[in-house]
Amino acid sequence: MTNALIINGYETFAGVGEGKLNASLAKYTREALENKGYQVQTSTIEEGYEVTQEHQKLLWANLIYIQTPVYWFGIPGLFKSYLDRVLMMGYGDGSTLTGDGRTPENPDKKYGSGGLLTDKKYMVCSTWNAPSEVFDNPDQFLNGLSEDEVLTPLHKSYQFLGIQKLPSFSFHDIFSSAEVVSTQFKEFEKHLEKVL
């Protein structure tokens, strides 16, 4: 049986949103994974967590599914704090890394090659107020950056551990209308079926 960890990185800000979309996407993904025979654990960061337990979940999982909104072109502060605490535990006890990869004995090893979790994969699903046309377009606000490029620190955190990236999915313009989100949800269903 394959083990999956779903991390919901939503953080509430009064008057901005209630996290219903991210919670719905995490719930849908859990059901989709269970229907495929996965054993699933979920971490909803805003509800609180215990660092050692989260570290054990990371080691247990074959697949890490990350559900996060994007605030000010990055992940929410609570999610960043979660990563700092949980990933640092694995760094400190040697369960996820052998340093940064460089060693005097093997000078050919490069920085970022010390991750031990090479048997794991991760996927990011992000929700944005930004419309899709601002990405991958040098004439728009983000100067040609893709969603994954904007979220480079998140991706590099998992890649530093040796975890392999699966294709991401992004919801755009989420405050515009329920119809816009519903159309994107159909694409998300297809994406999950293909990727997972």
CYANA upper distance limits for C-alpha pairs under 8 A (distance plus 0.5 A):
  1 MET  CA     37 GLY  CA      7.25
  1 MET  CA     38 TYR  CA      6.62
  1 MET  CA     39 GLN  CA      7.30
  2 THR  CA     37 GLY  CA      7.77
  2 THR  CA     38 TYR  CA      5.46
  2 THR  CA     39 GLN  CA      6.68
  2 THR  CA     61 ALA  CA      8.23
  2 THR  CA     62 ASN  CA      6.82
  2 THR  CA     63 LEU  CA      8.35
  3 ASN  CA     38 TYR  CA      6.09
  3 ASN  CA     39 GLN  CA      5.33
  3 ASN  CA     40 VAL  CA      6.44
  3 ASN  CA     60 TRP  CA      7.32
  3 ASN  CA     61 ALA  CA      5.24
  3 ASN  CA     62 ASN  CA      5.75
  3 ASN  CA     63 LEU  CA      6.93
  4 ALA  CA     33 LEU  CA      8.26
  4 ALA  CA     38 TYR  CA      6.90
  4 ALA  CA     39 GLN  CA      6.63
  4 ALA  CA     40 VAL  CA      5.29
  4 ALA  CA     41 GLN  CA      6.90
  4 ALA  CA     61 ALA  CA      5.50
  4 ALA  CA     62 ASN  CA      6.40
  4 ALA  CA     63 LEU  CA      5.14
  4 ALA  CA     64 ILE  CA      6.31
  4 ALA  CA     65 TYR  CA      7.79
  5 LEU  CA     40 VAL  CA      6.35
  5 LEU  CA     41 GLN  CA      5.49
  5 LEU  CA     42 THR  CA      6.17
  5 LEU  CA     43 SER  CA      7.95
  5 LEU  CA     57 LYS  CA      7.35
  5 LEU  CA     58 LEU  CA      7.72
  5 LEU  CA     61 ALA  CA      6.22
  5 LEU  CA     62 ASN  CA      8.49
  5 LEU  CA     63 LEU  CA      6.77
  5 LEU  CA     64 ILE  CA      5.35
  5 LEU  CA     65 TYR  CA      6.63
  6 ILE  CA     26 ALA  CA      7.38
  6 ILE  CA     30 ARG  CA      7.76
  6 ILE  CA     40 VAL  CA      7.84
  6 ILE  CA     41 GLN  CA      6.82
  6 ILE  CA     42 THR  CA      5.17
  6 ILE  CA     43 SER  CA      6.66
  6 ILE  CA     64 ILE  CA      6.50
  6 ILE  CA     65 TYR  CA      5.24
  6 ILE  CA     66 ILE  CA      6.50
  6 ILE  CA     67 GLN  CA      7.90
  7 ILE  CA     26 ALA  CA      8.35
  7 ILE  CA     42 THR  CA      6.47
  7 ILE  CA     43 SER  CA      5.33
  7 ILE  CA     44 THR  CA      6.56
  7 ILE  CA     45 ILE  CA      7.80
  7 ILE  CA     64 ILE  CA      7.91
  7 ILE  CA     65 TYR  CA      6.69
  7 ILE  CA     66 ILE  CA      5.43
  7 ILE  CA     67 GLN  CA      6.50
  8 ASN  CA     22 ASN  CA      7.61
  8 ASN  CA     23 ALA  CA      7.66
  8 ASN  CA     26 ALA  CA      7.08
  8 ASN  CA     42 THR  CA      8.18
  8 ASN  CA     43 SER  CA      6.66
  8 ASN  CA     44 THR  CA      5.28
  8 ASN  CA     45 ILE  CA      6.75
  8 ASN  CA     66 ILE  CA      6.81
  8 ASN  CA     67 GLN  CA      5.34
  8 ASN  CA     68 THR  CA      6.59
  9 GLY  CA     44 THR  CA      7.06
  9 GLY  CA     45 ILE  CA      6.16
  9 GLY  CA     46 GLU  CA      7.76
  9 GLY  CA     66 ILE  CA      7.81
  9 GLY  CA     67 GLN  CA      6.52
  9 GLY  CA     68 THR  CA      5.30
  9 GLY  CA     69 PRO  CA      7.72
  9 GLY  CA     75 ILE  CA      8.16
  9 GLY  CA     76 PRO  CA      7.46
  9 GLY  CA     78 LEU  CA      7.86
  9 GLY  CA     79 PHE  CA      5.63
 10 TYR  CA     19 GLY  CA      6.81
 10 TYR  CA     22 ASN  CA      7.29
 10 TYR  CA     44 THR  CA      8.18
 10 TYR  CA     45 ILE  CA      7.68
 10 TYR  CA     46 GLU  CA      7.21
 10 TYR  CA     67 GLN  CA      8.10
 10 TYR  CA     68 THR  CA      6.08
 10 TYR  CA     69 PRO  CA      6.52
 10 TYR  CA     76 PRO  CA      7.35
 10 TYR  CA     79 PHE  CA      7.99
 11 GLU  CA     19 GLY  CA      7.96
 11 GLU  CA     45 ILE  CA      8.43
 11 GLU  CA     46 GLU  CA      6.45
 11 GLU  CA     76 PRO  CA      6.63
 11 GLU  CA     77 GLY  CA      8.25
 11 GLU  CA     78 LEU  CA      7.11
 11 GLU  CA     79 PHE  CA      8.31
 12 THR  CA     16 VAL  CA      8.28
 12 THR  CA     17 GLY  CA      7.16
 12 THR  CA     18 GLU  CA      6.63
 12 THR  CA     19 GLY  CA      7.16
 12 THR  CA     46 GLU  CA      8.42
 13 PHE  CA     17 GLY  CA      7.05
 13 PHE  CA     18 GLU  CA      8.22
 14 ALA  CA     18 GLU  CA      8.24
 19 GLY  CA     23 ALA  CA      6.55
 20 LYS  CA     24 SER  CA      6.45
 21 LEU  CA     25 LEU  CA      6.64
 22 ASN  CA     26 ALA  CA      6.64
 22 ASN  CA     67 GLN  CA      6.92
 22 ASN  CA     68 THR  CA      7.25
 22 ASN  CA     69 PRO  CA      7.68
 22 ASN  CA    127 THR  CA      7.99
 23 ALA  CA     27 LYS  CA      6.60
 24 SER  CA     28 TYR  CA      6.51
 25 LEU  CA     29 THR  CA      6.54
 25 LEU  CA     67 GLN  CA      7.92
 26 ALA  CA     30 ARG  CA      6.66
 26 ALA  CA     67 GLN  CA      6.87
 27 LYS  CA     31 GLU  CA      6.86
 28 TYR  CA     32 ALA  CA      6.67
 29 THR  CA     33 LEU  CA      6.55
 29 THR  CA    192 LEU  CA      8.38
 30 ARG  CA     34 GLU  CA      6.61
 30 ARG  CA     40 VAL  CA      7.24
 31 GLU  CA     35 ASN  CA      6.57
 32 ALA  CA     36 LYS  CA      6.97
 33 LEU  CA     37 GLY  CA      7.02
 33 LEU  CA     38 TYR  CA      5.82
 33 LEU  CA     39 GLN  CA      8.30
 33 LEU  CA     40 VAL  CA      7.88
 33 LEU  CA    196 LEU  CA      8.33
 34 GLU  CA     38 TYR  CA      5.35
 34 GLU  CA     39 GLN  CA      6.86
 34 GLU  CA     40 VAL  CA      7.32
 41 GLN  CA     57 LYS  CA      8.13
 43 SER  CA     49 TYR  CA      8.03
 43 SER  CA     54 GLU  CA      8.33
 44 THR  CA     48 GLY  CA      7.69
 44 THR  CA     49 TYR  CA      8.46
 45 ILE  CA     49 TYR  CA      6.92
 45 ILE  CA     78 LEU  CA      7.57
 45 ILE  CA     79 PHE  CA      7.18
 45 ILE  CA     82 TYR  CA      7.82
 46 GLU  CA     78 LEU  CA      7.61
 49 TYR  CA     53 GLN  CA      8.23
 49 TYR  CA     54 GLU  CA      7.61
 50 GLU  CA     54 GLU  CA      6.77
 51 VAL  CA     55 HIS  CA      6.63
 51 VAL  CA     82 TYR  CA      8.48
 51 VAL  CA     85 ARG  CA      7.07
 51 VAL  CA     86 VAL  CA      6.06
 51 VAL  CA     89 MET  CA      8.42
 52 THR  CA     56 GLN  CA      6.77
 52 THR  CA     86 VAL  CA      7.86
 52 THR  CA     89 MET  CA      8.21
 53 GLN  CA     57 LYS  CA      6.79
 54 GLU  CA     58 LEU  CA      6.80
 54 GLU  CA     86 VAL  CA      6.93
 55 HIS  CA     59 LEU  CA      6.94
 55 HIS  CA     86 VAL  CA      5.95
 55 HIS  CA     87 LEU  CA      7.76
 55 HIS  CA     89 MET  CA      7.56
 55 HIS  CA     90 GLY  CA      7.49
 56 GLN  CA     60 TRP  CA      6.56
 57 LYS  CA     61 ALA  CA      6.58
 58 LEU  CA     64 ILE  CA      8.15
 59 LEU  CA     96 THR  CA      8.46
 59 LEU  CA    117 LEU  CA      8.50
 61 ALA  CA    120 LYS  CA      7.78
 62 ASN  CA    119 ASP  CA      7.39
 62 ASN  CA    120 LYS  CA      5.18
 62 ASN  CA    121 LYS  CA      6.89
 63 LEU  CA    120 LYS  CA      6.29
 63 LEU  CA    121 LYS  CA      5.46
 63 LEU  CA    122 TYR  CA      6.02
 63 LEU  CA    123 MET  CA      8.40
 64 ILE  CA    120 LYS  CA      8.23
 64 ILE  CA    121 LYS  CA      6.81
 64 ILE  CA    122 TYR  CA      4.99
 64 ILE  CA    123 MET  CA      6.93
 65 TYR  CA    122 TYR  CA      6.16
 65 TYR  CA    123 MET  CA      5.46
 65 TYR  CA    124 VAL  CA      6.63
 65 TYR  CA    125 CYS  CA      8.20
 66 ILE  CA    122 TYR  CA      7.89
 66 ILE  CA    123 MET  CA      6.52
 66 ILE  CA    124 VAL  CA      5.21
 66 ILE  CA    125 CYS  CA      6.58
 67 GLN  CA    124 VAL  CA      6.65
 67 GLN  CA    125 CYS  CA      5.49
 67 GLN  CA    126 SER  CA      6.48
 68 THR  CA     75 ILE  CA      7.22
 68 THR  CA     76 PRO  CA      8.30
 68 THR  CA    124 VAL  CA      8.12
 68 THR  CA    125 CYS  CA      6.94
 68 THR  CA    126 SER  CA      5.43
 68 THR  CA    127 THR  CA      6.94
 69 PRO  CA     75 ILE  CA      7.07
 69 PRO  CA     76 PRO  CA      7.67
 69 PRO  CA    126 SER  CA      5.82
 69 PRO  CA    127 THR  CA      5.06
 69 PRO  CA    128 TRP  CA      6.80
 70 VAL  CA     74 GLY  CA      5.77
 70 VAL  CA     75 ILE  CA      5.65
 70 VAL  CA     76 PRO  CA      7.26
 70 VAL  CA    126 SER  CA      7.08
 70 VAL  CA    127 THR  CA      6.60
 70 VAL  CA    128 TRP  CA      6.18
 71 TYR  CA     75 ILE  CA      6.47
 71 TYR  CA     76 PRO  CA      6.44
 71 TYR  CA    128 TRP  CA      8.49
 73 PHE  CA    150 VAL  CA      6.94
 73 PHE  CA    151 LEU  CA      7.91
 74 GLY  CA    150 VAL  CA      7.70
 74 GLY  CA    151 LEU  CA      6.62
 75 ILE  CA     79 PHE  CA      6.97
 75 ILE  CA     80 LYS  CA      7.10
 75 ILE  CA    151 LEU  CA      8.18
 75 ILE  CA    154 LEU  CA      8.20
 76 PRO  CA     80 LYS  CA      6.91
 77 GLY  CA     81 SER  CA      6.67
 78 LEU  CA     82 TYR  CA      6.66
 79 PHE  CA     83 LEU  CA      6.79
 80 LYS  CA     84 ASP  CA      6.73
 81 SER  CA     85 ARG  CA      6.76
 82 TYR  CA     86 VAL  CA      6.48
 83 LEU  CA     87 LEU  CA      6.02
 83 LEU  CA     88 MET  CA      8.25
 84 ASP  CA     88 MET  CA      6.25
 85 ARG  CA     89 MET  CA      6.87
 86 VAL  CA     90 GLY  CA      7.46
 87 LEU  CA     91 TYR  CA      6.91
 88 MET  CA     92 GLY  CA      6.54
 89 MET  CA     93 ASP  CA      6.76
 90 GLY  CA     94 GLY  CA      6.27
 90 GLY  CA     95 SER  CA      5.58
 90 GLY  CA     96 THR  CA      5.46
 90 GLY  CA     97 LEU  CA      7.38
 91 TYR  CA     95 SER  CA      7.37
 91 TYR  CA     96 THR  CA      6.58
 91 TYR  CA     97 LEU  CA      6.11
 91 TYR  CA     98 THR  CA      8.29
 91 TYR  CA     99 GLY  CA      7.78
 94 GLY  CA     98 THR  CA      6.61
 94 GLY  CA     99 GLY  CA      8.37
 95 SER  CA    116 LEU  CA      8.01
 96 THR  CA    115 GLY  CA      6.54
 96 THR  CA    116 LEU  CA      5.61
 96 THR  CA    117 LEU  CA      6.59
 96 THR  CA    161 LEU  CA      6.61
 97 LEU  CA    114 GLY  CA      5.87
 97 LEU  CA    115 GLY  CA      5.05
 97 LEU  CA    116 LEU  CA      5.80
 97 LEU  CA    117 LEU  CA      8.42
 97 LEU  CA    161 LEU  CA      6.71
 98 THR  CA    114 GLY  CA      5.45
 98 THR  CA    115 GLY  CA      7.03
 98 THR  CA    116 LEU  CA      7.65
 99 GLY  CA    114 GLY  CA      6.23
100 ASP  CA    111 TYR  CA      5.96
100 ASP  CA    112 GLY  CA      5.73
100 ASP  CA    113 SER  CA      6.81
100 ASP  CA    114 GLY  CA      5.41
100 ASP  CA    115 GLY  CA      8.06
100 ASP  CA    160 PHE  CA      8.41
101 GLY  CA    109 LYS  CA      6.50
101 GLY  CA    110 LYS  CA      6.47
101 GLY  CA    111 TYR  CA      5.86
101 GLY  CA    112 GLY  CA      6.15
101 GLY  CA    113 SER  CA      4.88
101 GLY  CA    114 GLY  CA      4.07
101 GLY  CA    115 GLY  CA      7.81
102 ARG  CA    106 ASN  CA      7.67
102 ARG  CA    107 PRO  CA      7.15
102 ARG  CA    108 ASP  CA      8.30
102 ARG  CA    109 LYS  CA      5.62
102 ARG  CA    110 LYS  CA      6.02
102 ARG  CA    111 TYR  CA      6.17
102 ARG  CA    113 SER  CA      7.90
102 ARG  CA    114 GLY  CA      7.86
103 THR  CA    107 PRO  CA      6.57
103 THR  CA    109 LYS  CA      7.38
109 LYS  CA    113 SER  CA      7.19
112 GLY  CA    159 GLN  CA      8.47
112 GLY  CA    160 PHE  CA      5.76
113 SER  CA    160 PHE  CA      7.44
113 SER  CA    162 GLY  CA      7.78
114 GLY  CA    160 PHE  CA      7.76
114 GLY  CA    161 LEU  CA      7.56
114 GLY  CA    162 GLY  CA      7.85
115 GLY  CA    159 GLN  CA      8.23
115 GLY  CA    160 PHE  CA      6.23
115 GLY  CA    161 LEU  CA      4.34
115 GLY  CA    162 GLY  CA      4.73
115 GLY  CA    163 ILE  CA      8.15
116 LEU  CA    161 LEU  CA      6.61
116 LEU  CA    162 GLY  CA      6.32
117 LEU  CA    161 LEU  CA      6.25
117 LEU  CA    162 GLY  CA      5.47
117 LEU  CA    163 ILE  CA      5.99
118 THR  CA    161 LEU  CA      8.09
118 THR  CA    162 GLY  CA      5.16
118 THR  CA    163 ILE  CA      5.67
118 THR  CA    164 GLN  CA      7.26
119 ASP  CA    163 ILE  CA      7.52
119 ASP  CA    164 GLN  CA      8.42
120 LYS  CA    162 GLY  CA      8.34
120 LYS  CA    163 ILE  CA      5.64
120 LYS  CA    164 GLN  CA      6.76
121 LYS  CA    163 ILE  CA      5.78
121 LYS  CA    164 GLN  CA      5.03
121 LYS  CA    165 LYS  CA      6.26
121 LYS  CA    166 LEU  CA      7.06
122 TYR  CA    158 TYR  CA      8.29
122 TYR  CA    163 ILE  CA      7.18
122 TYR  CA    164 GLN  CA      6.75
122 TYR  CA    165 LYS  CA      5.76
122 TYR  CA    166 LEU  CA      6.31
123 MET  CA    165 LYS  CA      6.71
123 MET  CA    166 LEU  CA      5.53
123 MET  CA    167 PRO  CA      6.94
123 MET  CA    168 SER  CA      6.22
124 VAL  CA    166 LEU  CA      8.40
124 VAL  CA    167 PRO  CA      8.23
124 VAL  CA    168 SER  CA      5.49
124 VAL  CA    169 PHE  CA      7.01
125 CYS  CA    168 SER  CA      6.34
125 CYS  CA    169 PHE  CA      5.28
125 CYS  CA    170 SER  CA      6.07
125 CYS  CA    171 PHE  CA      8.26
126 SER  CA    169 PHE  CA      7.03
126 SER  CA    170 SER  CA      5.30
126 SER  CA    171 PHE  CA      6.74
127 THR  CA    170 SER  CA      6.27
127 THR  CA    171 PHE  CA      5.19
127 THR  CA    172 HIS  CA      6.71
127 THR  CA    174 ILE  CA      7.52
128 TRP  CA    170 SER  CA      7.79
128 TRP  CA    171 PHE  CA      6.47
128 TRP  CA    172 HIS  CA      5.36
128 TRP  CA    173 ASP  CA      6.56
128 TRP  CA    174 ILE  CA      6.76
129 ASN  CA    172 HIS  CA      6.35
129 ASN  CA    173 ASP  CA      4.91
129 ASN  CA    174 ILE  CA      5.85
129 ASN  CA    175 PHE  CA      6.80
130 ALA  CA    134 VAL  CA      7.51
130 ALA  CA    172 HIS  CA      6.22
130 ALA  CA    173 ASP  CA      5.72
130 ALA  CA    174 ILE  CA      8.49
131 PRO  CA    172 HIS  CA      5.52
131 PRO  CA    173 ASP  CA      5.13
132 SER  CA    172 HIS  CA      6.17
132 SER  CA    173 ASP  CA      7.85
133 GLU  CA    137 ASN  CA      7.61
133 GLU  CA    140 GLN  CA      8.19
134 VAL  CA    140 GLN  CA      5.67
134 VAL  CA    141 PHE  CA      6.64
134 VAL  CA    142 LEU  CA      6.67
134 VAL  CA    144 GLY  CA      8.21
135 PHE  CA    140 GLN  CA      7.91
135 PHE  CA    142 LEU  CA      6.89
135 PHE  CA    143 ASN  CA      8.37
135 PHE  CA    144 GLY  CA      6.41
135 PHE  CA    145 LEU  CA      6.16
135 PHE  CA    146 SER  CA      5.51
135 PHE  CA    147 GLU  CA      7.09
136 ASP  CA    142 LEU  CA      8.42
136 ASP  CA    143 ASN  CA      8.07
136 ASP  CA    144 GLY  CA      4.66
136 ASP  CA    145 LEU  CA      5.66
136 ASP  CA    146 SER  CA      5.54
137 ASN  CA    142 LEU  CA      7.98
137 ASN  CA    143 ASN  CA      6.75
137 ASN  CA    144 GLY  CA      4.62
137 ASN  CA    145 LEU  CA      7.64
138 PRO  CA    142 LEU  CA      7.67
138 PRO  CA    143 ASN  CA      4.68
138 PRO  CA    144 GLY  CA      4.36
138 PRO  CA    145 LEU  CA      8.10
139 ASP  CA    143 ASN  CA      6.58
139 ASP  CA    144 GLY  CA      7.62
140 GLN  CA    144 GLY  CA      7.47
145 LEU  CA    149 GLU  CA      6.24
145 LEU  CA    150 VAL  CA      6.97
146 SER  CA    150 VAL  CA      6.87
147 GLU  CA    151 LEU  CA      6.88
147 GLU  CA    170 SER  CA      7.94
148 ASP  CA    152 THR  CA      6.55
148 ASP  CA    155 HIS  CA      8.10
148 ASP  CA    168 SER  CA      7.98
151 LEU  CA    155 HIS  CA      7.03
152 THR  CA    156 LYS  CA      6.46
153 PRO  CA    157 SER  CA      6.63
154 LEU  CA    158 TYR  CA      7.34
155 HIS  CA    159 GLN  CA      6.65
155 HIS  CA    165 LYS  CA      8.25
156 LYS  CA    160 PHE  CA      6.26
157 SER  CA    161 LEU  CA      7.48
158 TYR  CA    162 GLY  CA      7.33
158 TYR  CA    163 ILE  CA      6.13
158 TYR  CA    164 GLN  CA      8.39
159 GLN  CA    163 ILE  CA      5.56
159 GLN  CA    164 GLN  CA      6.93
159 GLN  CA    165 LYS  CA      7.86
166 LEU  CA    195 VAL  CA      7.57
167 PRO  CA    195 VAL  CA      7.61
169 PHE  CA    188 PHE  CA      7.44
169 PHE  CA    191 HIS  CA      7.96
171 PHE  CA    181 VAL  CA      7.70
171 PHE  CA    184 GLN  CA      6.97
172 HIS  CA    181 VAL  CA      8.35
173 ASP  CA    180 VAL  CA      8.14
173 ASP  CA    181 VAL  CA      8.49
174 ILE  CA    178 ALA  CA      8.43
174 ILE  CA    180 VAL  CA      7.76
174 ILE  CA    181 VAL  CA      6.58
176 SER  CA    180 VAL  CA      7.46
177 SER  CA    181 VAL  CA      7.22
178 ALA  CA    182 SER  CA      6.53
179 GLU  CA    183 THR  CA      6.67
180 VAL  CA    184 GLN  CA      6.94
181 VAL  CA    185 PHE  CA      6.57
182 SER  CA    186 LYS  CA      7.14
183 THR  CA    187 GLU  CA      7.46
184 GLN  CA    188 PHE  CA      6.71
185 PHE  CA    189 GLU  CA      6.72
186 LYS  CA    190 LYS  CA      7.07
187 GLU  CA    191 HIS  CA      6.63
188 PHE  CA    192 LEU  CA      6.66
189 GLU  CA    193 GLU  CA      6.78
190 LYS  CA    194 LYS  CA      6.70
191 HIS  CA    195 VAL  CA      6.47
192 LEU  CA    196 LEU  CA      5.98
